[in-house]
Amino acid sequence: MSGPGRALHVADLDALDGTPVLDIKPYLREFAPQDEVWQAPWATNLMHQYY
């Protein structure tokens, strides 16, 4: 439920307007993959012009 004082303002969130937010967690480098991350070439092509 939303109410007074329960607003979260974010920038560059990849979500649809009005989508419920179920959980908010910070990004911590310690939880990121320690090894190099591999991605399929088709995904790179798909995201090439995303931004």
Secondary structure as UniProt FT lines:
FT   TURN            4..5
FT   TURN            17..18
FT   HELIX           29..31
FT   HELIX           41..47
FT   TURN            48..49
//
